[in-house]
Amino acid sequence: MREVFIVNTIEEDVVKLISTRSSSCESCSISGACNLTGSNSERVMSVEKKQFNKMPNVGDYVVVEIPDFSISKISFIIYGFPLISFILLLLISYYITKNDMQSFLFGLLGLGGAYGVIAYLDRTVFKKKYRPSVVEVLPKRNNLNLKLGIQN
């Protein structure tokens, strides 16, 4: 999905973008779960400066490609995988040791290991796969006023 954002601030290594909530947000699978601030439903996004071919100025419009993903797939990774690893290690260790306390501790060890794997995957694979990418910086003459829908 492509969105148009306005450059709000430019900091040392990131560019902060802001956008009003678009009509495509209503049909999105994560509707309402993104970064909305204030009563006017503005979305805030930080983008690394190295993603820009040409550095924008404050007030410029930027087209950003936001990757589509399955919310149920992400939910399973975050909640289901740790739960399954907890129960699996709990049952295996109980079958081997017949000790409730040791089984519970092994289950917690599996839970911690699962979250460790998720944290590693988040830093490496997911960060690259689900990162929004800058498509283009719109020249000033083609900028559209998002709130009014008129050209400057």
C-alpha positions as CSV (number, residue, x, y, z in Angstrom):
1,M,0.0,0.0,0.0
2,R,1.3,3.5,-0.9
3,E,0.8,6.4,1.4
4,V,1.6,10.1,1.0
5,F,3.3,11.7,4.1
6,I,4.5,15.2,4.8
7,V,8.1,15.7,6.1
8,N,7.5,17.0,9.7
9,T,11.1,17.2,11.1
10,I,14.6,16.2,9.9
11,E,16.8,15.0,12.7
12,E,20.4,13.7,12.8
13,D,19.8,10.2,11.2
14,V,16.0,10.0,10.7
15,V,13.3,11.9,9.0
16,K,9.9,12.2,10.8
17,L,6.9,11.9,8.5
18,I,3.3,12.7,9.4
19,S,0.1,11.8,7.5
20,T,-3.6,12.2,8.1
21,R,-5.6,9.0,8.3
22,S,-6.6,8.0,4.8
23,S,-9.7,6.2,3.6
24,S,-7.6,3.0,3.0
25,C,-7.1,2.8,6.7
26,E,-10.7,1.7,7.1
27,S,-10.2,-1.5,5.1
28,C,-6.7,-2.3,6.4
29,S,-6.2,-5.5,8.4
30,I,-4.6,-3.6,11.3
31,S,-7.0,-0.7,11.2
32,G,-6.5,1.4,14.3
33,A,-3.3,-0.4,15.4
34,C,-0.8,1.9,13.8
35,N,0.7,5.0,15.4
36,L,-2.2,7.5,15.7
37,T,-1.6,10.6,17.7
38,G,-4.0,13.2,18.9
39,S,-7.7,13.7,18.2
40,N,-7.1,14.5,14.5
41,S,-5.9,10.9,13.8
42,E,-2.4,11.8,12.4
43,R,0.0,9.0,11.8
44,V,3.7,9.5,12.6
45,M,6.5,7.5,11.0
46,S,10.3,7.7,11.3
47,V,12.3,6.8,8.2
48,E,16.1,6.5,8.1
49,K,17.9,9.2,6.0
50,K,19.7,6.6,4.0
51,Q,16.5,5.5,2.3
52,F,16.2,8.9,0.5
53,N,18.0,9.4,-2.9
54,K,17.3,13.1,-2.7
55,M,17.0,14.6,0.8
56,P,13.6,16.3,1.2
57,N,12.9,19.6,3.0
58,V,10.5,20.1,5.8
59,G,7.0,20.4,4.3
60,D,7.8,18.2,1.3
61,Y,5.5,15.3,0.4
62,V,6.9,11.8,0.3
63,V,5.4,8.6,-1.2
64,V,6.0,5.6,1.1
65,E,5.4,2.0,0.3
66,I,4.0,0.2,3.3
67,P,4.3,-3.6,2.9
68,D,1.2,-5.7,3.3
69,F,1.3,-8.5,6.0
70,S,-1.1,-10.9,7.6
71,I,-2.0,-9.8,11.1
72,S,-2.9,-13.5,12.0
73,K,0.6,-14.6,11.0
74,I,2.2,-12.0,13.1
75,S,-0.1,-12.8,16.0
76,F,0.8,-16.5,15.8
77,I,4.5,-15.7,15.8
78,I,4.2,-13.4,18.9
79,Y,1.7,-15.5,20.9
80,G,1.3,-19.0,19.5
81,F,5.0,-19.9,19.1
82,P,6.0,-19.1,22.7
83,L,2.9,-20.9,24.1
84,I,3.6,-24.0,22.0
85,S,7.2,-24.0,23.1
86,F,6.2,-23.6,26.8
87,I,3.7,-26.5,26.6
88,L,6.0,-28.7,24.6
89,L,9.0,-28.4,26.9
90,L,6.7,-28.6,29.9
91,L,5.3,-32.0,28.7
92,I,8.6,-33.4,27.6
93,S,10.4,-32.5,30.8
94,Y,7.5,-33.9,32.9
95,Y,7.6,-37.1,30.9
96,I,11.3,-37.4,31.6
97,T,11.6,-36.2,35.2
98,K,8.1,-36.7,36.7
99,N,8.8,-33.5,38.7
100,D,6.3,-30.7,38.5
101,M,8.7,-27.9,39.6
102,Q,11.4,-28.9,37.1
103,S,8.8,-29.3,34.3
104,F,7.5,-25.8,35.0
105,L,11.0,-24.3,35.0
106,F,11.8,-26.1,31.7
107,G,8.6,-24.7,30.3
108,L,9.6,-21.2,31.4
109,L,13.0,-21.8,29.8
110,G,11.2,-22.7,26.5
111,L,9.1,-19.6,26.8
112,G,12.2,-17.4,27.2
113,G,14.0,-19.2,24.4
114,A,11.0,-18.6,22.1
115,Y,11.0,-14.9,22.8
116,G,14.8,-14.8,22.3
117,V,14.3,-16.4,18.8
118,I,11.5,-13.8,18.1
119,A,13.8,-10.9,19.2
120,Y,16.6,-12.2,17.0
121,L,14.2,-12.6,14.0
122,D,12.8,-9.1,14.6
123,R,16.2,-7.5,14.5
124,T,17.3,-9.4,11.4
125,V,14.6,-10.8,9.1
126,F,11.4,-8.9,10.0
127,K,13.0,-5.5,10.2
128,K,14.1,-5.8,6.5
129,K,11.0,-7.6,5.3
130,Y,8.3,-5.3,6.9
131,R,10.1,-1.9,6.7
132,P,8.3,0.9,4.9
133,S,10.4,2.1,2.0
134,V,10.5,5.6,0.4
135,V,9.3,5.4,-3.2
136,E,9.7,9.1,-4.2
137,V,9.9,12.7,-3.0
138,L,7.3,14.8,-4.8
139,P,8.6,18.0,-6.2
140,K,7.2,21.2,-4.7
141,R,5.2,22.0,-7.9
142,N,3.4,18.6,-7.7
143,N,2.7,18.7,-4.0
144,L,-0.9,18.3,-3.0
145,N,-2.4,19.7,0.1
146,L,-3.7,16.6,1.9
147,K,-6.2,18.3,4.0
148,L,-7.8,20.4,1.3
149,G,-7.1,18.3,-1.8
150,I,-5.8,21.2,-3.9
151,Q,-2.5,21.8,-5.6
152,N,0.0,24.4,-4.2
